[in-house]
Amino acid sequence: MKHDNINHAKWLREEQGETARELAEVMRLAQEMGRRLCNETHGEMYDEVRLLMSLLHQTRAQADLIDAQLNSADPIADLLQRRQSRQ
């Protein structure tokens, strides 16, 4: 019985890691699309698009944090590398 619990916990951790990795990638793509929209938007909608970009940035940062915590042996180094690669 204990062996089954360990296997279930390992499986759950792997699923969490995979989901976090996929979500971080989706957020990266959403942020890229938001940047395109921001570059294409002028006038009265510009403030709305900037708000969206701010929210996407915050959401991606949180998704990256969760992904790093679940999938990296050194989450802090991983996060720093991700942020440097964006610049």
PyMOL Python script that loads the backbone (N, CA, C, O; Angstrom):
from pymol import cmd

cmd.read_pdbstr("""\
ATOM      1  N   MET A   1       0.816  -1.195   0.000  1.00  0.00           N
ATOM      2  CA  MET A   1       0.000   0.000   0.000  1.00  0.00           C
ATOM      3  C   MET A   1       0.865   1.266   0.000  1.00  0.00           C
ATOM      4  O   MET A   1       0.584   2.215  -0.733  1.00  0.00           O
ATOM      5  N   LYS A   2       1.922   1.273   0.831  1.00  0.00           N
ATOM      6  CA  LYS A   2       2.803   2.427   0.901  1.00  0.00           C
ATOM      7  C   LYS A   2       3.490   2.658  -0.442  1.00  0.00           C
ATOM      8  O   LYS A   2       3.675   3.802  -0.859  1.00  0.00           O
ATOM      9  N   HIS A   3       3.861   1.589  -1.110  1.00  0.00           N
ATOM     10  CA  HIS A   3       4.496   1.681  -2.426  1.00  0.00           C
ATOM     11  C   HIS A   3       3.558   2.359  -3.426  1.00  0.00           C
ATOM     12  O   HIS A   3       3.997   3.174  -4.238  1.00  0.00           O
ATOM     13  N   ASP A   4       2.267   2.023  -3.365  1.00  0.00           N
ATOM     14  CA  ASP A   4       1.283   2.655  -4.251  1.00  0.00           C
ATOM     15  C   ASP A   4       1.181   4.147  -3.978  1.00  0.00           C
ATOM     16  O   ASP A   4       1.059   4.939  -4.913  1.00  0.00           O
ATOM     17  N   ASN A   5       1.230   4.539  -2.717  1.00  0.00           N
ATOM     18  CA  ASN A   5       1.172   5.955  -2.362  1.00  0.00           C
ATOM     19  C   ASN A   5       2.389   6.705  -2.889  1.00  0.00           C
ATOM     20  O   ASN A   5       2.268   7.835  -3.362  1.00  0.00           O
ATOM     21  N   ILE A   6       3.551   6.084  -2.808  1.00  0.00           N
ATOM     22  CA  ILE A   6       4.771   6.705  -3.320  1.00  0.00           C
ATOM     23  C   ILE A   6       4.690   6.849  -4.831  1.00  0.00           C
ATOM     24  O   ILE A   6       5.043   7.895  -5.375  1.00  0.00           O
ATOM     25  N   ASN A   7       4.228   5.806  -5.513  1.00  0.00           N
ATOM     26  CA  ASN A   7       4.071   5.878  -6.969  1.00  0.00           C
ATOM     27  C   ASN A   7       3.060   6.942  -7.365  1.00  0.00           C
ATOM     28  O   ASN A   7       3.276   7.677  -8.330  1.00  0.00           O
ATOM     29  N   HIS A   8       1.959   7.030  -6.629  1.00  0.00           N
ATOM     30  CA  HIS A   8       0.941   8.041  -6.929  1.00  0.00           C
ATOM     31  C   HIS A   8       1.509   9.445  -6.719  1.00  0.00           C
ATOM     32  O   HIS A   8       1.273  10.337  -7.534  1.00  0.00           O
ATOM     33  N   ALA A   9       2.244   9.642  -5.647  1.00  0.00           N
ATOM     34  CA  ALA A   9       2.840  10.952  -5.370  1.00  0.00           C
ATOM     35  C   ALA A   9       3.845  11.327  -6.462  1.00  0.00           C
ATOM     36  O   ALA A   9       3.898  12.479  -6.893  1.00  0.00           O
ATOM     37  N   LYS A  10       4.636  10.356  -6.903  1.00  0.00           N
ATOM     38  CA  LYS A  10       5.602  10.609  -7.978  1.00  0.00           C
ATOM     39  C   LYS A  10       4.879  10.948  -9.279  1.00  0.00           C
ATOM     40  O   LYS A  10       5.259  11.884  -9.983  1.00  0.00           O
ATOM     41  N   TRP A  11       3.848  10.190  -9.589  1.00  0.00           N
ATOM     42  CA  TRP A  11       3.066  10.455 -10.804  1.00  0.00           C
ATOM     43  C   TRP A  11       2.430  11.843 -10.740  1.00  0.00           C
ATOM     44  O   TRP A  11       2.453  12.587 -11.721  1.00  0.00           O
ATOM     45  N   LEU A  12       1.864  12.187  -9.584  1.00  0.00           N
ATOM     46  CA  LEU A  12       1.230  13.490  -9.421  1.00  0.00           C
ATOM     47  C   LEU A  12       2.244  14.611  -9.595  1.00  0.00           C
ATOM     48  O   LEU A  12       1.945  15.614 -10.243  1.00  0.00           O
ATOM     49  N   ARG A  13       3.419  14.463  -9.039  1.00  0.00           N
ATOM     50  CA  ARG A  13       4.480  15.466  -9.166  1.00  0.00           C
ATOM     51  C   ARG A  13       4.882  15.629 -10.634  1.00  0.00           C
ATOM     52  O   ARG A  13       5.084  16.751 -11.099  1.00  0.00           O
ATOM     53  N   GLU A  14       4.998  14.523 -11.362  1.00  0.00           N
ATOM     54  CA  GLU A  14       5.336  14.593 -12.789  1.00  0.00           C
ATOM     55  C   GLU A  14       4.241  15.304 -13.574  1.00  0.00           C
ATOM     56  O   GLU A  14       4.535  16.111 -14.456  1.00  0.00           O
ATOM     57  N   GLU A  15       2.988  15.012 -13.262  1.00  0.00           N
ATOM     58  CA  GLU A  15       1.864  15.673 -13.933  1.00  0.00           C
ATOM     59  C   GLU A  15       1.857  17.169 -13.637  1.00  0.00           C
ATOM     60  O   GLU A  15       1.632  17.984 -14.531  1.00  0.00           O
ATOM     61  N   GLN A  16       2.102  17.523 -12.384  1.00  0.00           N
ATOM     62  CA  GLN A  16       2.160  18.939 -12.011  1.00  0.00           C
ATOM     63  C   GLN A  16       3.273  19.639 -12.783  1.00  0.00           C
ATOM     64  O   GLN A  16       3.081  20.739 -13.302  1.00  0.00           O
ATOM     65  N   GLY A  17       4.429  19.002 -12.856  1.00  0.00           N
ATOM     66  CA  GLY A  17       5.548  19.590 -13.573  1.00  0.00           C
ATOM     67  C   GLY A  17       5.252  19.787 -15.046  1.00  0.00           C
ATOM     68  O   GLY A  17       5.573  20.829 -15.618  1.00  0.00           O
ATOM     69  N   GLU A  18       4.640  18.788 -15.656  1.00  0.00           N
ATOM     70  CA  GLU A  18       4.293  18.890 -17.076  1.00  0.00           C
ATOM     71  C   GLU A  18       3.266  19.995 -17.310  1.00  0.00           C
ATOM     72  O   GLU A  18       3.399  20.781 -18.248  1.00  0.00           O
ATOM     73  N   THR A  19       2.259  20.054 -16.472  1.00  0.00           N
ATOM     74  CA  THR A  19       1.232  21.089 -16.614  1.00  0.00           C
ATOM     75  C   THR A  19       1.832  22.477 -16.414  1.00  0.00           C
ATOM     76  O   THR A  19       1.511  23.403 -17.160  1.00  0.00           O
ATOM     77  N   ALA A  20       2.693  22.629 -15.421  1.00  0.00           N
ATOM     78  CA  ALA A  20       3.336  23.923 -15.173  1.00  0.00           C
ATOM     79  C   ALA A  20       4.199  24.340 -16.358  1.00  0.00           C
ATOM     80  O   ALA A  20       4.197  25.507 -16.750  1.00  0.00           O
ATOM     81  N   ARG A  21       4.937  23.387 -16.930  1.00  0.00           N
ATOM     82  CA  ARG A  21       5.782  23.675 -18.095  1.00  0.00           C
ATOM     83  C   ARG A  21       4.922  24.116 -19.282  1.00  0.00           C
ATOM     84  O   ARG A  21       5.254  25.084 -19.967  1.00  0.00           O
ATOM     85  N   GLU A  22       3.824  23.407 -19.523  1.00  0.00           N
ATOM     86  CA  GLU A  22       2.926  23.756 -20.629  1.00  0.00           C
ATOM     87  C   GLU A  22       2.285  25.121 -20.404  1.00  0.00           C
ATOM     88  O   GLU A  22       2.172  25.912 -21.340  1.00  0.00           O
ATOM     89  N   LEU A  23       1.866  25.403 -19.180  1.00  0.00           N
ATOM     90  CA  LEU A  23       1.248  26.693 -18.877  1.00  0.00           C
ATOM     91  C   LEU A  23       2.245  27.838 -19.067  1.00  0.00           C
ATOM     92  O   LEU A  23       1.885  28.888 -19.598  1.00  0.00           O
ATOM     93  N   ALA A  24       3.480  27.645 -18.643  1.00  0.00           N
ATOM     94  CA  ALA A  24       4.500  28.674 -18.831  1.00  0.00           C
ATOM     95  C   ALA A  24       4.703  28.951 -20.322  1.00  0.00           C
ATOM     96  O   ALA A  24       4.873  30.102 -20.722  1.00  0.00           O
ATOM     97  N   GLU A  25       4.684  27.912 -21.135  1.00  0.00           N
ATOM     98  CA  GLU A  25       4.836  28.091 -22.588  1.00  0.00           C
ATOM     99  C   GLU A  25       3.634  28.822 -23.179  1.00  0.00           C
ATOM    100  O   GLU A  25       3.802  29.709 -24.015  1.00  0.00           O
ATOM    101  N   VAL A  26       2.435  28.463 -22.759  1.00  0.00           N
ATOM    102  CA  VAL A  26       1.232  29.154 -23.240  1.00  0.00           C
ATOM    103  C   VAL A  26       1.291  30.636 -22.865  1.00  0.00           C
ATOM    104  O   VAL A  26       0.930  31.496 -23.668  1.00  0.00           O
ATOM    105  N   MET A  27       1.742  30.932 -21.658  1.00  0.00           N
ATOM    106  CA  MET A  27       1.832  32.327 -21.232  1.00  0.00           C
ATOM    107  C   MET A  27       2.887  33.081 -22.038  1.00  0.00           C
ATOM    108  O   MET A  27       2.713  34.262 -22.337  1.00  0.00           O
ATOM    109  N   ARG A  28       3.980  32.405 -22.390  1.00  0.00           N
ATOM    110  CA  ARG A  28       4.994  33.040 -23.230  1.00  0.00           C
ATOM    111  C   ARG A  28       4.400  33.412 -24.582  1.00  0.00           C
ATOM    112  O   ARG A  28       4.627  34.510 -25.089  1.00  0.00           O
ATOM    113  N   LEU A  29       3.640  32.490 -25.161  1.00  0.00           N
ATOM    114  CA  LEU A  29       3.002  32.758 -26.454  1.00  0.00           C
ATOM    115  C   LEU A  29       1.964  33.870 -26.338  1.00  0.00           C
ATOM    116  O   LEU A  29       1.877  34.730 -27.215  1.00  0.00           O
ATOM    117  N   ALA A  30       1.178  33.860 -25.265  1.00  0.00           N
ATOM    118  CA  ALA A  30       0.170  34.908 -25.066  1.00  0.00           C
ATOM    119  C   ALA A  30       0.838  36.269 -24.928  1.00  0.00           C
ATOM    120  O   ALA A  30       0.339  37.264 -25.454  1.00  0.00           O
ATOM    121  N   GLN A  31       1.958  36.316 -24.228  1.00  0.00           N
ATOM    122  CA  GLN A  31       2.656  37.589 -24.066  1.00  0.00           C
ATOM    123  C   GLN A  31       3.210  38.076 -25.408  1.00  0.00           C
ATOM    124  O   GLN A  31       3.166  39.274 -25.687  1.00  0.00           O
ATOM    125  N   GLU A  32       3.721  37.186 -26.227  1.00  0.00           N
ATOM    126  CA  GLU A  32       4.192  37.574 -27.563  1.00  0.00           C
ATOM    127  C   GLU A  32       3.043  38.135 -28.399  1.00  0.00           C
ATOM    128  O   GLU A  32       3.205  39.147 -29.080  1.00  0.00           O
ATOM    129  N   MET A  33       1.891  37.482 -28.348  1.00  0.00           N
ATOM    130  CA  MET A  33       0.727  37.969 -29.092  1.00  0.00           C
ATOM    131  C   MET A  33       0.286  39.327 -28.552  1.00  0.00           C
ATOM    132  O   MET A  33      -0.095  40.207 -29.324  1.00  0.00           O
ATOM    133  N   GLY A  34       0.335  39.499 -27.244  1.00  0.00           N
ATOM    134  CA  GLY A  34      -0.010  40.783 -26.638  1.00  0.00           C
ATOM    135  C   GLY A  34       0.924  41.887 -27.096  1.00  0.00           C
ATOM    136  O   GLY A  34       0.483  43.011 -27.338  1.00  0.00           O
ATOM    137  N   ARG A  35       2.215  41.579 -27.219  1.00  0.00           N
ATOM    138  CA  ARG A  35       3.169  42.577 -27.716  1.00  0.00           C
ATOM    139  C   ARG A  35       2.827  42.996 -29.142  1.00  0.00           C
ATOM    140  O   ARG A  35       2.884  44.176 -29.488  1.00  0.00           O
ATOM    141  N   ARG A  36       2.475  42.019 -29.953  1.00  0.00           N
ATOM    142  CA  ARG A  36       2.079  42.349 -31.333  1.00  0.00           C
ATOM    143  C   ARG A  36       0.862  43.253 -31.338  1.00  0.00           C
ATOM    144  O   ARG A  36       0.818  44.246 -32.064  1.00  0.00           O
ATOM    145  N   LEU A  37      -0.130  42.904 -30.520  1.00  0.00           N
ATOM    146  CA  LEU A  37      -1.342  43.719 -30.443  1.00  0.00           C
ATOM    147  C   LEU A  37      -1.007  45.125 -29.968  1.00  0.00           C
ATOM    148  O   LEU A  37      -1.555  46.100 -30.482  1.00  0.00           O
ATOM    149  N   CYS A  38      -0.121  45.236 -29.000  1.00  0.00           N
ATOM    150  CA  CYS A  38       0.280  46.544 -28.482  1.00  0.00           C
ATOM    151  C   CYS A  38       0.939  47.378 -29.584  1.00  0.00           C
ATOM    152  O   CYS A  38       0.672  48.574 -29.706  1.00  0.00           O
ATOM    153  N   ASN A  39       1.797  46.747 -30.380  1.00  0.00           N
ATOM    154  CA  ASN A  39       2.461  47.459 -31.474  1.00  0.00           C
ATOM    155  C   ASN A  39       1.481  47.902 -32.553  1.00  0.00           C
ATOM    156  O   ASN A  39       1.728  48.885 -33.252  1.00  0.00           O
ATOM    157  N   GLU A  40       0.374  47.185 -32.689  1.00  0.00           N
ATOM    158  CA  GLU A  40      -0.604  47.478 -33.740  1.00  0.00           C
ATOM    159  C   GLU A  40      -1.737  48.379 -33.261  1.00  0.00           C
ATOM    160  O   GLU A  40      -2.582  48.776 -34.064  1.00  0.00           O
ATOM    161  N   THR A  41      -1.775  48.711 -31.966  1.00  0.00           N
ATOM    162  CA  THR A  41      -2.917  49.422 -31.403  1.00  0.00           C
ATOM    163  C   THR A  41      -2.564  50.870 -31.104  1.00  0.00           C
ATOM    164  O   THR A  41      -1.518  51.170 -30.528  1.00  0.00           O
ATOM    165  N   HIS A  42      -3.451  51.748 -31.505  1.00  0.00           N
ATOM    166  CA  HIS A  42      -3.299  53.180 -31.246  1.00  0.00           C
ATOM    167  C   HIS A  42      -4.661  53.724 -30.829  1.00  0.00           C
ATOM    168  O   HIS A  42      -5.679  53.043 -30.958  1.00  0.00           O
ATOM    169  N   GLY A  43      -4.669  54.936 -30.338  1.00  0.00           N
ATOM    170  CA  GLY A  43      -5.946  55.580 -30.022  1.00  0.00           C
ATOM    171  C   GLY A  43      -6.545  55.119 -28.717  1.00  0.00           C
ATOM    172  O   GLY A  43      -5.838  54.804 -27.760  1.00  0.00           O
ATOM    173  N   GLU A  44      -7.878  55.085 -28.696  1.00  0.00           N
ATOM    174  CA  GLU A  44      -8.606  54.853 -27.449  1.00  0.00           C
ATOM    175  C   GLU A  44      -8.395  53.464 -26.858  1.00  0.00           C
ATOM    176  O   GLU A  44      -8.581  53.289 -25.653  1.00  0.00           O
ATOM    177  N   MET A  45      -8.019  52.483 -27.647  1.00  0.00           N
ATOM    178  CA  MET A  45      -7.823  51.124 -27.135  1.00  0.00           C
ATOM    179  C   MET A  45      -6.425  50.901 -26.549  1.00  0.00           C
ATOM    180  O   MET A  45      -6.176  49.873 -25.920  1.00  0.00           O
ATOM    181  N   TYR A  46      -5.522  51.851 -26.751  1.00  0.00           N
ATOM    182  CA  TYR A  46      -4.132  51.648 -26.329  1.00  0.00           C
ATOM    183  C   TYR A  46      -4.011  51.381 -24.825  1.00  0.00           C
ATOM    184  O   TYR A  46      -3.275  50.483 -24.416  1.00  0.00           O
ATOM    185  N   ASP A  47      -4.726  52.152 -24.005  1.00  0.00           N
ATOM    186  CA  ASP A  47      -4.652  51.948 -22.550  1.00  0.00           C
ATOM    187  C   ASP A  47      -5.160  50.566 -22.149  1.00  0.00           C
ATOM    188  O   ASP A  47      -4.610  49.939 -21.244  1.00  0.00           O
ATOM    189  N   GLU A  48      -6.201  50.094 -22.814  1.00  0.00           N
ATOM    190  CA  GLU A  48      -6.733  48.758 -22.523  1.00  0.00           C
ATOM    191  C   GLU A  48      -5.713  47.674 -22.867  1.00  0.00           C
ATOM    192  O   GLU A  48      -5.546  46.706 -22.126  1.00  0.00           O
ATOM    193  N   VAL A  49      -5.042  47.849 -23.988  1.00  0.00           N
ATOM    194  CA  VAL A  49      -4.042  46.869 -24.413  1.00  0.00           C
ATOM    195  C   VAL A  49      -2.834  46.906 -23.473  1.00  0.00           C
ATOM    196  O   VAL A  49      -2.264  45.861 -23.159  1.00  0.00           O
ATOM    197  N   ARG A  50      -2.444  48.088 -23.029  1.00  0.00           N
ATOM    198  CA  ARG A  50      -1.334  48.187 -22.068  1.00  0.00           C
ATOM    199  C   ARG A  50      -1.681  47.495 -20.760  1.00  0.00           C
ATOM    200  O   ARG A  50      -0.825  46.844 -20.161  1.00  0.00           O
ATOM    201  N   LEU A  51      -2.920  47.624 -20.309  1.00  0.00           N
ATOM    202  CA  LEU A  51      -3.355  46.922 -19.103  1.00  0.00           C
ATOM    203  C   LEU A  51      -3.259  45.409 -19.317  1.00  0.00           C
ATOM    204  O   LEU A  51      -2.774  44.681 -18.450  1.00  0.00           O
ATOM    205  N   LEU A  52      -3.720  44.951 -20.465  1.00  0.00           N
ATOM    206  CA  LEU A  52      -3.613  43.525 -20.790  1.00  0.00           C
ATOM    207  C   LEU A  52      -2.158  43.076 -20.753  1.00  0.00           C
ATOM    208  O   LEU A  52      -1.854  42.018 -20.202  1.00  0.00           O
ATOM    209  N   MET A  53      -1.260  43.858 -21.327  1.00  0.00           N
ATOM    210  CA  MET A  53       0.163  43.506 -21.331  1.00  0.00           C
ATOM    211  C   MET A  53       0.710  43.409 -19.911  1.00  0.00           C
ATOM    212  O   MET A  53       1.501  42.515 -19.607  1.00  0.00           O
ATOM    213  N   SER A  54       0.295  44.315 -19.055  1.00  0.00           N
ATOM    214  CA  SER A  54       0.739  44.277 -17.663  1.00  0.00           C
ATOM    215  C   SER A  54       0.272  42.996 -16.971  1.00  0.00           C
ATOM    216  O   SER A  54       1.036  42.348 -16.255  1.00  0.00           O
ATOM    217  N   LEU A  55      -0.985  42.645 -17.195  1.00  0.00           N
ATOM    218  CA  LEU A  55      -1.533  41.424 -16.605  1.00  0.00           C
ATOM    219  C   LEU A  55      -0.847  40.176 -17.160  1.00  0.00           C
ATOM    220  O   LEU A  55      -0.558  39.240 -16.415  1.00  0.00           O
ATOM    221  N   LEU A  56      -0.588  40.163 -18.456  1.00  0.00           N
ATOM    222  CA  LEU A  56       0.113  39.024 -19.060  1.00  0.00           C
ATOM    223  C   LEU A  56       1.528  38.890 -18.498  1.00  0.00           C
ATOM    224  O   LEU A  56       2.004  37.781 -18.253  1.00  0.00           O
ATOM    225  N   HIS A  57       2.187  40.016 -18.298  1.00  0.00           N
ATOM    226  CA  HIS A  57       3.539  39.987 -17.736  1.00  0.00           C
ATOM    227  C   HIS A  57       3.522  39.384 -16.331  1.00  0.00           C
ATOM    228  O   HIS A  57       4.339  38.521 -16.009  1.00  0.00           O
ATOM    229  N   GLN A  58       2.596  39.838 -15.507  1.00  0.00           N
ATOM    230  CA  GLN A  58       2.492  39.316 -14.140  1.00  0.00           C
ATOM    231  C   GLN A  58       2.148  37.827 -14.139  1.00  0.00           C
ATOM    232  O   GLN A  58       2.696  37.051 -13.356  1.00  0.00           O
ATOM    233  N   THR A  59       1.237  37.445 -15.023  1.00  0.00           N
ATOM    234  CA  THR A  59       0.813  36.048 -15.096  1.00  0.00           C
ATOM    235  C   THR A  59       1.957  35.161 -15.572  1.00  0.00           C
ATOM    236  O   THR A  59       2.164  34.071 -15.040  1.00  0.00           O
ATOM    237  N   ARG A  60       2.696  35.624 -16.569  1.00  0.00           N
ATOM    238  CA  ARG A  60       3.827  34.834 -17.059  1.00  0.00           C
ATOM    239  C   ARG A  60       4.902  34.700 -15.981  1.00  0.00           C
ATOM    240  O   ARG A  60       5.479  33.626 -15.815  1.00  0.00           O
ATOM    241  N   ALA A  61       5.171  35.765 -15.260  1.00  0.00           N
ATOM    242  CA  ALA A  61       6.172  35.697 -14.192  1.00  0.00           C
ATOM    243  C   ALA A  61       5.777  34.656 -13.146  1.00  0.00           C
ATOM    244  O   ALA A  61       6.623  33.899 -12.668  1.00  0.00           O
ATOM    245  N   GLN A  62       4.496  34.619 -12.794  1.00  0.00           N
ATOM    246  CA  GLN A  62       4.034  33.642 -11.806  1.00  0.00           C
ATOM    247  C   GLN A  62       4.094  32.223 -12.374  1.00  0.00           C
ATOM    248  O   GLN A  62       4.483  31.291 -11.670  1.00  0.00           O
ATOM    249  N   ALA A  63       3.714  32.056 -13.639  1.00  0.00           N
ATOM    250  CA  ALA A  63       3.778  30.734 -14.276  1.00  0.00           C
ATOM    251  C   ALA A  63       5.224  30.251 -14.360  1.00  0.00           C
ATOM    252  O   ALA A  63       5.496  29.071 -14.136  1.00  0.00           O
ATOM    253  N   ASP A  64       6.155  31.156 -14.682  1.00  0.00           N
ATOM    254  CA  ASP A  64       7.572  30.789 -14.726  1.00  0.00           C
ATOM    255  C   ASP A  64       8.077  30.375 -13.345  1.00  0.00           C
ATOM    256  O   ASP A  64       8.849  29.424 -13.223  1.00  0.00           O
ATOM    257  N   LEU A  65       7.643  31.086 -12.313  1.00  0.00           N
ATOM    258  CA  LEU A  65       8.053  30.753 -10.948  1.00  0.00           C
ATOM    259  C   LEU A  65       7.588  29.348 -10.562  1.00  0.00           C
ATOM    260  O   LEU A  65       8.363  28.555 -10.027  1.00  0.00           O
ATOM    261  N   ILE A  66       6.337  29.053 -10.832  1.00  0.00           N
ATOM    262  CA  ILE A  66       5.791  27.727 -10.511  1.00  0.00           C
ATOM    263  C   ILE A  66       6.508  26.652 -11.314  1.00  0.00           C
ATOM    264  O   ILE A  66       6.861  25.604 -10.773  1.00  0.00           O
ATOM    265  N   ASP A  67       6.724  26.905 -12.596  1.00  0.00           N
ATOM    266  CA  ASP A  67       7.430  25.950 -13.451  1.00  0.00           C
ATOM    267  C   ASP A  67       8.833  25.681 -12.910  1.00  0.00           C
ATOM    268  O   ASP A  67       9.253  24.527 -12.818  1.00  0.00           O
ATOM    269  N   ALA A  68       9.550  26.729 -12.556  1.00  0.00           N
ATOM    270  CA  ALA A  68      10.909  26.559 -12.042  1.00  0.00           C
ATOM    271  C   ALA A  68      10.918  25.784 -10.727  1.00  0.00           C
ATOM    272  O   ALA A  68      11.782  24.934 -10.510  1.00  0.00           O
ATOM    273  N   GLN A  69       9.970  26.073  -9.859  1.00  0.00           N
ATOM    274  CA  GLN A  69       9.921  25.374  -8.576  1.00  0.00           C
ATOM    275  C   GLN A  69       9.634  23.884  -8.754  1.00  0.00           C
ATOM    276  O   GLN A  69      10.154  23.057  -8.005  1.00  0.00           O
ATOM    277  N   LEU A  70       8.819  23.547  -9.728  1.00  0.00           N
ATOM    278  CA  LEU A  70       8.464  22.142  -9.937  1.00  0.00           C
ATOM    279  C   LEU A  70       9.446  21.385 -10.822  1.00  0.00           C
ATOM    280  O   LEU A  70       9.567  20.165 -10.703  1.00  0.00           O
ATOM    281  N   ASN A  71      10.146  22.085 -11.704  1.00  0.00           N
ATOM    282  CA  ASN A  71      10.918  21.392 -12.735  1.00  0.00           C
ATOM    283  C   ASN A  71      12.416  21.675 -12.744  1.00  0.00           C
ATOM    284  O   ASN A  71      13.122  21.206 -13.636  1.00  0.00           O
ATOM    285  N   SER A  72      12.907  22.421 -11.784  1.00  0.00           N
ATOM    286  CA  SER A  72      14.319  22.771 -11.817  1.00  0.00           C
ATOM    287  C   SER A  72      15.008  22.376 -10.515  1.00  0.00           C
ATOM    288  O   SER A  72      14.445  22.512  -9.429  1.00  0.00           O
ATOM    289  N   ALA A  73      16.231  21.888 -10.649  1.00  0.00           N
ATOM    290  CA  ALA A  73      17.028  21.583  -9.461  1.00  0.00           C
ATOM    291  C   ALA A  73      17.492  22.870  -8.786  1.00  0.00           C
ATOM    292  O   ALA A  73      17.740  22.887  -7.580  1.00  0.00           O
ATOM    293  N   ASP A  74      17.611  23.952  -9.566  1.00  0.00           N
ATOM    294  CA  ASP A  74      18.022  25.255  -9.041  1.00  0.00           C
ATOM    295  C   ASP A  74      17.055  26.315  -9.568  1.00  0.00           C
ATOM    296  O   ASP A  74      17.365  26.997 -10.545  1.00  0.00           O
ATOM    297  N   PRO A  75      15.882  26.462  -8.933  1.00  0.00           N
ATOM    298  CA  PRO A  75      14.844  27.362  -9.444  1.00  0.00           C
ATOM    299  C   PRO A  75      15.294  28.810  -9.608  1.00  0.00           C
ATOM    300  O   PRO A  75      14.890  29.469 -10.566  1.00  0.00           O
ATOM    301  N   ILE A  76      16.114  29.317  -8.701  1.00  0.00           N
ATOM    302  CA  ILE A  76      16.537  30.716  -8.796  1.00  0.00           C
ATOM    303  C   ILE A  76      17.408  30.932 -10.022  1.00  0.00           C
ATOM    304  O   ILE A  76      17.204  31.895 -10.762  1.00  0.00           O
ATOM    305  N   ALA A  77      18.371  30.055 -10.246  1.00  0.00           N
ATOM    306  CA  ALA A  77      19.219  30.170 -11.437  1.00  0.00           C
ATOM    307  C   ALA A  77      18.386  30.030 -12.706  1.00  0.00           C
ATOM    308  O   ALA A  77      18.625  30.732 -13.689  1.00  0.00           O
ATOM    309  N   ASP A  78      17.422  29.135 -12.686  1.00  0.00           N
ATOM    310  CA  ASP A  78      16.541  28.936 -13.839  1.00  0.00           C
ATOM    311  C   ASP A  78      15.749  30.211 -14.136  1.00  0.00           C
ATOM    312  O   ASP A  78      15.655  30.628 -15.291  1.00  0.00           O
ATOM    313  N   LEU A  79      15.183  30.828 -13.101  1.00  0.00           N
ATOM    314  CA  LEU A  79      14.416  32.060 -13.299  1.00  0.00           C
ATOM    315  C   LEU A  79      15.296  33.186 -13.826  1.00  0.00           C
ATOM    316  O   LEU A  79      14.889  33.922 -14.725  1.00  0.00           O
ATOM    317  N   LEU A  80      16.495  33.325 -13.278  1.00  0.00           N
ATOM    318  CA  LEU A  80      17.410  34.365 -13.760  1.00  0.00           C
ATOM    319  C   LEU A  80      17.763  34.144 -15.223  1.00  0.00           C
ATOM    320  O   LEU A  80      17.823  35.097 -16.000  1.00  0.00           O
ATOM    321  N   GLN A  81      17.995  32.894 -15.601  1.00  0.00           N
ATOM    322  CA  GLN A  81      18.315  32.586 -16.995  1.00  0.00           C
ATOM    323  C   GLN A  81      17.136  32.919 -17.905  1.00  0.00           C
ATOM    324  O   GLN A  81      17.332  33.471 -18.987  1.00  0.00           O
ATOM    325  N   ARG A  82      15.921  32.594 -17.484  1.00  0.00           N
ATOM    326  CA  ARG A  82      14.734  32.899 -18.290  1.00  0.00           C
ATOM    327  C   ARG A  82      14.587  34.403 -18.492  1.00  0.00           C
ATOM    328  O   ARG A  82      14.285  34.864 -19.593  1.00  0.00           O
ATOM    329  N   ARG A  83      14.802  35.157 -17.429  1.00  0.00           N
ATOM    330  CA  ARG A  83      14.637  36.615 -17.520  1.00  0.00           C
ATOM    331  C   ARG A  83      15.708  37.237 -18.395  1.00  0.00           C
ATOM    332  O   ARG A  83      15.429  38.190 -19.123  1.00  0.00           O
ATOM    333  N   GLN A  84      16.928  36.719 -18.341  1.00  0.00           N
ATOM    334  CA  GLN A  84      17.996  37.236 -19.186  1.00  0.00           C
ATOM    335  C   GLN A  84      17.749  36.904 -20.647  1.00  0.00           C
ATOM    336  O   GLN A  84      18.081  37.699 -21.526  1.00  0.00           O
ATOM    337  N   SER A  85      17.176  35.753 -20.915  1.00  0.00           N
ATOM    338  CA  SER A  85      16.929  35.358 -22.304  1.00  0.00           C
ATOM    339  C   SER A  85      15.814  36.184 -22.935  1.00  0.00           C
ATOM    340  O   SER A  85      15.723  36.251 -24.161  1.00  0.00           O
ATOM    341  N   ARG A  86      14.966  36.813 -22.129  1.00  0.00           N
ATOM    342  CA  ARG A  86      13.889  37.666 -22.657  1.00  0.00           C
ATOM    343  C   ARG A  86      14.406  39.018 -23.118  1.00  0.00           C
ATOM    344  O   ARG A  86      13.780  39.675 -23.950  1.00  0.00           O
ATOM    345  N   GLN A  87      15.541  39.435 -22.586  1.00  0.00           N
ATOM    346  CA  GLN A  87      16.032  40.789 -22.880  1.00  0.00           C
ATOM    347  C   GLN A  87      16.817  40.848 -24.141  1.00  0.00           C
ATOM    348  O   GLN A  87      17.295  41.917 -24.521  1.00  0.00           O
TER     349      GLN A  87
END
""", "prot")
cmd.dss("prot")
cmd.show_as("cartoon", "prot")
cmd.util.cbc("prot")
cmd.orient("prot")
